[in-house]
Amino acid sequence: MKAENLTGWHTPVAPEHPASDLLTTDAVRVRCAAVARWVRDGASKHFTWHAERLTDVAAFVAETIRLRYPDLNVPYHSRNRHFEAGGVDRWQILAESNGLNSDPAERARVAIDLVIPSVLLDAGAGPVWKFIDEPTGQTHARSEGLGVASLRMFEAGTFSAVKGQPLRTDATALREITPLRLATAFQAGPGNELVGLEGRAALMRRLGEVVAATPAVFGKINGDSSERRIGNLYDYLLAHSQGGKIGAAFVVETLLRALGPVWPGRAELHGVSLGDCWRHPALADGWVPFHKLTQWLTYSLLEPLEQSGLQIEGLDALTGLPEYRNGGLLLDLGLLVPRDPEFSTRSWKVDDEAIVEWRAVTVIALDRIADLVRTQFGLTTAQFPLARVLEGGTWAAGRRIAAEKRAGGGPPLNLVSDGTVF
């Protein structure tokens, strides 16, 4: 993949370009709502919608939040929660031991250096894989294991090409990530297979190419213009803030345009990569965007950006994340019911019409569930934004009901993963 063929911020998507309307969180909500109406009105070949179950689903989510956070002091849904697996705040330990707390701006850069590759590596791990965290002696699987493994990989300097500066992620080091190197860092091998290993390594290399090709976002604003470091995104966002404030939607749209070429084999519209965007007949032009990993990444950047002094506005411009915990909650609690009795045993691809529908309905259902949960708690959207409902929350409730229904707590459907979406 050659850098000069990439579509980065250096060749921005013009407002009048057909793709520009799809690279927003508004597009996710509006277009997912059209698919949700399609299902609700009985046009779907795959599912039936059962609105009478909404109250019970919201009650289950509210109960889950109370169990996990009795005082309702819920943090944001974030990759940071996985770094805290087993009750150990590994990021805070890393920051303290490297003197980052005395420099809020550099702390934010290092956090971004860690979070972006970690989130991009956070697709489904599969039912077998586990990671032994040697410093703590803990063993973790799935998202927690991937989070801890990626933090240890970062801590070891794997993402840095600068000697003596391990805590950074730069284009040079990313382009040298191989499946073997990733397998070693993630302890993957026979008997401990990690799903999508090749895809994850390729994603890291593409990330390196994109970072190298997008100096407007990842280049150093003051100093050596040849530097291409992911953490320089902080300086880009700071430069575009107004009075120390920046919109969550702007962060998403920045990432969608800057990182769009990272995604492999995705659809393009007149030369612009659409990322996590798929076809469905409910839309006149057929396009349904989700931008799940980009939004998950944005949620995960909220804390480091706020801790640096930036104020993030419009949090609920972000949508719920359509993945197998949030979406599994709908299936397991009967809010969305498959028409095919073999649905749970079939293998599905991300671009299958049924999966596009499932994900779209999940986005809209999460908004409705969040409203009902807030009503139960007597809280406003500002007091309890979707970022907290997800964490408290729908994601945890999805995992909880999965554990009750299936040994091992796997999802209620089989998704074929290449390690870059789920």
Secondary structure by P-SEA (a helix, b strand, c coil): ccccccccccccccccccccccccaaaaaaaaaaaaaaaaacccccccccccaaaaaaaaaaaaaaaaccccccccccccccccccccaaaaaaaaaacccccaaaaaaaaaaccaaaaaacccccccbbbbbcccccccccaaaaaaaaaaaaaaccccccccccccccaaaaaaccaaaaaaaacccccccccaaaaaaaaaaaaaaaaaaccccccccccccccccccaaaaaaaaaccccbbbaaaaaaaaaaaacccccccccccccccccbbbbccccccccccaaaaaaaaaaaaaaaaaacccccccccccccccaaaaaaaaaacccccccccccccccccccaaaaaaaaaaaaaaaaaaaaaaaaaccccccccaaaaaaacaaaaaaaaaaacccccccccccccccccc
